[in-house]
Amino acid sequence: MGADVTGAAPLQPRCRARRSFLATFGALGATCLGRLHAQPAFPERPLTLVVPYAAGGEADITARRMAGALARELGQPVVVENQAGASGGLAARRVLRAKADGYTLMFGTTSDLVVAPAVNAQLGYRGLDFSLIAMYSHAPMALVVRAALGVQSVDAFIEEARRQAGRLSMGATGRQSLQALAAQSLARAAGVQLLQVPYQSGSQLTQDLASGRIDAVVVPLPAALHQARQWGHIVLGTLSATRTLASPRTPTVNEGRTLRGVVSEIWAGLVAPAGLAPDVATALHRAVQALLVDPAFHVLRMRLGDVPALPMSV
């Protein structure tokens, strides 16, 4: 499978992620306007949204909100199918086996569409195998610790990690996910050894942090804020260059004495197999845009800790 030449532009490498999302919107509009033909109305039957995470986690909840919005806009049910594993690889391969007809979609993120295939060629796919239909939101990763650990700052966390000398545990979903790589990057920058504990689901990771089986996690900011509200965990800082508008009181990990330049951000969007027909891509794109211009949705996403994508017309 190769790059999409008939509809939405394909995903680009991670280093140009932000520009590629914007370029995709422009390419989608320019391509679709002049090439619509008489086709059966889309959609004519229910759609499937594949989610590369287990049910119950923050990403799953977000994907289900998107599914509900798509169903309302498109007038057809959208069935959510959870398929966790291989850092998103199982879900990605499931979607790529489907026809590029718009009926099988994926709630894709930087982790499963860019990072996972880049670090594990055995997954057998590339970001170029997908068409980006619409971007949904973005958020920085955040460092969270259980309250009982007794640290209130990133510097104190690093000092505790040095004191424990490899015994302080850091959980992440997957071994080669964006979360895992961000945790490893933070540890290298701090010059400490952490006991890395991989999980298949975000919900199990959250439960183990709450029960004290692990000491810390690196998760997207929306999940971090949810854990703080639900379990009383401490959000020590975001892995970002500046504080986010979604949570301006949360410091960055780079504001302390120890760390500099530790940055990791996750993007989420709706993708499909490359080769999507322009009229189908346009219908799906517009359905997501209807959600993005909803003021209630914008307030909700900001309150949860991530920044909704800017709506773009086609």
N, C-alpha and C positions, 0 to 999 in steps of 0.2 A: 504494500500500500504506500502511496506517495502523497505529495502535496495536493491540496484541493485546487482545481483549476476552474470549477464551475460555479462555486458559491462563495461562502465565507472564507476568508483567508486563513491559512493554518497558523498554529502556534509557532512562536519563534524561540530561540534559546533564552535561558533565564536572564542573562546579562542585559537583554533588551526587553524584558517582560513588559514593563510599563508602556513603552512605545509600541510594542507589538499589539497590545490590546487596543490602543487607540487607532493604529493603522488598520486593524481588522475591521473596526466599525466603518471606517471610510471605504475600504475595499468592498465590504459587504454592500453598502449603499450604491456605490458606483457600478457594481456588477449586476445587482438585481434589477435596477430600474429599467434597463433597456432590454431585458431578456426574459420577461415573463410571457409564458405561452398559455394557451387554453388547457388547463389541467383540472382534474377533479379537485373539488374543494378540500383543502387540508385544514384540520385532520378529519378523517372519516371514521376513525375508531380510537380506542384508548391508546395512550402513550405509556411508555415505561421509562422511569428515571432511575438509573443505576447509581447507587451511592457507595463509594469505596470505603465505607466505615460501618461498623456494627450499629445496630439500632440503639437509640437511647442517648448517644453522645451529642455534643453541641453541633457538630457538623451534620449529623443526621437530622436534628431538629431544624436546622437552617435549611437543609435540602427539602424537608417536608413543607416548610413554608413556601419555598419556591414552587413545589409541585402543586400546592393548593392554588397559588396565584396563576400558574399556567393553566390549570383546569378551568378556572373561572374565565380567563381570557379566551381560551381556545374552544370552550364548550364541549370538552371531552374529558373523561377521567384520566388522571395521571397516576399510574401505579408506581410506588416507590419500592425498589428492589435493593436490599442491602447485600453487598458482597465484599466483605473485608478480606484482607490478606495480601501478602507480597507488596506491602507499602502502596496499595492501590492498584497493583498490577493485575490482580484477578478481575477486578471490575473493568479496567481498561480493555483487557483482552475480550471480556464478555461483550462489551460495546462494539469493538472492532469486528467481531464475528457477525454482527447484525448488518442488515442492508442499510445503506445510506439513504434512508427514506424519511427521516425525521421522527420515526416512531420509537426509536431507541436512543435515549439521551443519557448523558452522564453529568453528574454534579462534580466537576473537576476542579482540582486545586493545583497550586504550584508543586506541591509535594508529589502527587501521583502522576502528573502530566509532564513535569520537567525534571524534578530531582530523581525520582525513582528510575526512569529509563536511562538517565545519564550515568548513574552509579552502578546500574545492574543491567548489562546488555542482554543477559539471559531472559529478561522479561519479553523481549522480542517485539517491542514497539517503540515508536518515537513520538514526540509531540507533533511532528509533521503529519502523523497519521490521523489527526483530528482536525475538525473545523471548529473554531471558536464562534459560537452563536452570539453570546453576549456575556460581558463581564458582570459580576454580581456585587462583589465587595472585596475589600482588602483590610488587613489588620496586621499589626506587628506581633511577633511572638513575645511571650512574657515568661519570666522566671517566677515560679510559685513554690512556696515551701509550706509544710504543715506547721501550724502555730506552735505545737509542742516542741519543735526544734529550737525555739527560743532565739531566733535571729530576726532582726527588724530591718536590715539593710543588706545590699549586695556585698559590701566590704565585710560585714560580719559573717555572711554566708561563706565567703571565700576563706576567711580565717578559720571557720569551723571545719571546712573541707580539708584544710591543711592539717588541722589538729587530728582529724580522724584518719588521714592518710589512706585514702582509697576505700574507706568503709561507708562514707556518706553516699546514699543511693539516689540516682536520678532516673526517673521513668520517662518513657516516650513511646508513642505508638509506632511500631515497626522498628526494624534495625537500620534501614536506609531511608527513612522518611525525612522530611524537612525538620520535624521536631527533633529527631535523633541527631541530625547533622548540626542543628543549632545548639543543642546541648553540648556536643563535642567541641564545637567552635568556642563556646563560652568557657569550657574547662581548659582548653589550650591557651586561650587568651589570659586566663587567670593563673595559669601554671599549676593547676591542681589535678589530682586524679579523682574521678568519681566512678562509682560502681553503676554502670549502665544497665538498666533493666528494661527490655523491650516488651511491649504489650500489643495485642491484636486489636483491642477495642479501647476507645477513650473512656467508656463508662467503667470498665474494670480498672483502668489506670486511676480514675478519680476515686473509686472506692478504696483502692489500696493506699492512696495518699491520705484519705480521710481516716483509715484505720491505723495508720502509722507503719504500714509494711514497707513503704518507701518514704524518702525524706523530701524530695523535690521533683518538680516536673518543669519542662518547657513546653508550653501550649499556646495556641493563638489567644490573643487578649480576650475575646469574648468568653472563651472557656475559662480563662483565668479569673475573670470577674465573677462568673457564675460560681466557681468553686469558692471564691472568697465570701460571697453572699450565703451560699448554701452550707458550707462547712467551716467557715471561719479561717480558711487558709490565708496566708500573707502573700500578696503580690509584691515582690521586691522591686520589679522594674521591667520595662519593655526593652526588647532588643531592637532599638531604633535610634536614629541620630537625634531626633527631637521628640518631645512629648506629643502624643496624639490628641487631636481635638475631641476624640470620642471619650477620652479619660484623662483630662489635663492634670489631675492631681497625682496620677501615677508617674513616678520618675522613670527615666531610662536607666539601664544598667551602666551606662557610660558616665553618669553624673558623680559616681563615687571616686575614690582614690586609685582604684586598681585597674579598671577596664577602660579601654578606648576603642572606638570603631567596631564594636560588636553589634551587627545589624542583621536582622532576619525578619522578613515579612512574607505573609502568605496571601495569595490571591485566590479567589473562587469565581467560577463562572459556569455557564452551560455550554457543553460541547457535544459534538456528534461525530460519527465517522466522516472522514474527508470524502468529498464528492457530493455533498448535499445540494439538491436542486435550489436555484436562487429563490423561487417563490416560497419554498418550504422554509429556507433559512430566514427569509424576511418575516414570515408569519411567526416563527418562534422568537425571533429577535424583538419584534414589536410586542409580543406578549410579556417578555421580560421588562421591556422599557415601561410598560404600563405599571408594573410593580414599582419600578425605581422612581417614578414621578409621584407616587402616592405619599403624601406628607406623613401619614401615620407610619408607613413602613420606614421612612427615613428616620423618624424619631425613635422607633423601636430599635433599629440597627445601631444607631449612635448610643442609645442607652445600654445596649448589650456589649458595646465595646469595639465594633468595627465600623468602617466608613463605607456606606453604599457607593457603588460606582456611579459616575455621572451619567444621566440618561443621554443616549445618542440616538438621533433619528436616522432613518434610511430613506 
